[in-house]
Every structure is written in C-alpha cells, then in structure tokens.
Amino acid sequence: MVNRVLLRFSNMFRAKDWWASKAALLMGLVYLYAAWFGIPFLHTVWLSLLSFCTVVGFAATGYLCNDFFDRHKDALAGKYNFVAGKSPVVLVLLLAGSLLLLFVPWLYLPFTKISALLIGLQLLLFIVYSVKPLRLKERGVPGIVTDALYAHTVPALLSYYTFAIAVDMPVQLLPLVLLLLWQFTTGLR
C-alpha cells in the first residue's frame, strides 16, 4: 500500500525525470553546506527537510509548466505528457500543490529580498523556457543556457545563499563562483 502511494506520488511529480540528475545533486549541496558552514546536526536536519520540500516544489512547478505548454507538440510526436488530458480543475490542483511545496518552506527558511529575487528568477526562467512568444527551448543556445540556469545554477545559488544567511556566514566569493561555474557547466551537458 505504502509503495503504491509513493510510486503514484513519484509519477505525479515525475521524480524519475529529475531526482537523479538535478535534485540529488542539490540535496548533496545541502549536506556540503552543512559541513562547510558547521551547522549543528538538528539544524541541518530541519534545513534539509525544508530544502527537500522546496526542491520538489520547484521541480514539479517546472515540469508542470513545461508539460502544459508542450501538450500539442508531444501529442504530435506521440510522446508521453503528464498533463495531457487532465481537466482544468486537476491542473489547478497540481499547480497549487507544487506551489505550496515550493513556497511553504520559505515561511521557515531564512528569507530576504535576494531570496525573493532568486525565486522569482527561477520561476521566470521556467516561463521563458516554455512559453511563447519566447519559448527559448526551441531556440538553440539560448534554450541550453536557460536550462542550465534553471536546472542547476540558480538553485545552487539560492541554496548557498539560504544556508549562508541561516548561519550568518559571509558570502565567500571564490568558492561561490567556482560552485556556480561547476553547476552551469553541469547544466550545459
């Protein structure tokens, strides 16, 4: 019974599509920051749980946005699309659920204007990647760069910044630049 519920949840949020390539790396960064910043164990557990929820929320929101605007092309190509055929009510509920997972942790995570800008940038990247008239996913290099930014670079920056302010650690420019270059090049694959 529990396995079926977990499988259904996993399928609903397309976990097999993002967990291994994106989210696992982000959660690894969470543990790196905990060690790097010397965060106590119980605080690390709390921050990790909140981070996991927001990672799932971002991933689900991004996939819902992408699938919603790919419905017709996926149908023509015979490609599976999670939102195809779903009623407007179900789509609204799925989006509301993903946005709740994304935003509720920020009631407890350290949050500043910079956090808000980075979250807004992440959501904007989802939109310009998927939605016409820009729909950068169909424009070669701009699509590849946008994908690298929303899938790896901006989440790494947001998580670094969040953990740094959680423990009042000043931003260390060289490690941050190296981290972002690594994440950006990883995203270019």
N, C-alpha and C positions, 0 to 999 in steps of 0.2 A: 504494500500500500504506500509506504513512505517513498520507496523507489519510484513508483509511478508518478507520485506528486512531484518529486524532484525532476524526473525526466520531462514531465509536462512543463514545469517552470523553466527548465533549461531550453526546451524547444520554443517556448513562448518568447524568450528573450534572446534566442539564437546564440546561446552560450558557446556552442561548439565552434561558432564562427569567430569569436573574439577572445575567448578566455586564454587560449594557448598563445596567441600571437600578441595580444595587447594587454589585457588585464593582469595576467600573471606577472608580466614584467613590471607593471605599475605597482602591484602589491609587493613585488620584490624590492622596489624602490622605497616603499613604506618601511620595510624592515631595515633597509640600508640607512634611511634617515634616523630611525630609532637608535641604531647603533652609533651612527656618526654624531648625532646630537646628544647622545647619552640620556635618552628618555627612559624613565623608570618603566618596569615591566607592565604594571597595571595600566598606566597611562598609554603605553604602546598598544595594549590590547584594545582599549577604548578607541583610540585613534584609528586602529586597524579596522575595527568593525564599522566605524563611520566612513572610513575611506572605501571599504568594500561596497557599502551601500551606494555611495556616490559614483563609484566606478561602474557599477551595474546600471545605475540610472542614466549616466552619460551614454553608455554603450547601447542600452535599449532605446533611448531617445534618438541617437544617431541612426541606428538600424531602422527604426520605425519611419523616420524622415526619409531615408534613402529608399526603403521599400515602397513607401507611399508614392513617391514621385517616379519610381521605376515600374509601376504596375503594368502599364501598357507595353513598354519595351520588353519586360520579362515575359509577358503573355505571348508576344510575337515570337520571342526566342524559345518559347517552351521551357523557360527557367522558373523554378520554384520561387514564389514571392509570398512571404508570410502574411502580408496584409491583404493580398488579393482575395476578393470575395467576402471580406469582413464587412459587417454592417457599420454605418456611421457611429452607432452607439458603442459598438465594440472598439472601434478605432479610438474614440474619445476616451474610453475607459483605459485602454492600453497606454495611450499617451499620458493620461493623468497619473497612472501607476508609475510609469517611467519617470515622469517629472517629480512625483513625490519621492521616489528613491533618490533622485538627483538632489533635490533641494532640502529635504528634511534634515539630513546630516549637518547642513550648514547652520542649523539652529544651535548646534553644539560645537562644531568645528570653529577654530578661530577665523574670523571673517572681517575683512576690511574693504575699502574701496578697490584696492588692487585685486582682491579675491573676486569681487563682483565683475570687474573688467575682464578678468581671465575667464570666468564662467560665461560671461556674455560673448567673449571672443570665440570660445568653444562652440557655443550654440550658433553663432553667426557663420562659423566655418562649416557646420553641418548644412546650413541653408544654402550658402553659395556653392557648395559642392554638389547639391542635389537638385535645387530648384531653379527653374527657368526664370528669368532670361539668362542668368549667368551659367548655371549648371556646369561648373568647372570640371566635373568628372568626365565630360566629353571634349575637353579642350587640351589634351596632351599634358605638357609640362605643368601648366597651372593646376590641373587636377591632381597630378602626382604630388606637387608641393603642398597643396591644400590637404590632401590625405595624410601626408607626413606630419603636418602641423596638428591636425585634429586628432589623429590616432596616437601620436607619441609625444610631440614636442610640447604642446600647450598643457596636456595633462601632467607631464613631468614637471613643468614649471609651476603649475598650480599646486601640485603635491609638495614640491620642495618649499615653496613659499609658505604653504599652510603649516608644515612641520617646523619650519624655522621660526615663524611667529608663535607657534604653540609653546616653544621653549625660550622665547626671546633671544634667539640666536641671530646675530647679524648675518646678512646675506654675504656669502663668500663668492666673489665674482669668478675667479678662475675655475673652481670646481663646478660652479653653476654653468658657465659657458661650455666646459667640456661635457657635462651631462646633456645639455641641450643639443650640442653638435652630435653626440652619440645617438640621442633619441631621433633627431631629424634624419640622420643618415640611415638609421634602422628603419624609419618610416618610408624612406625612398625605395627600398627593396625593389 
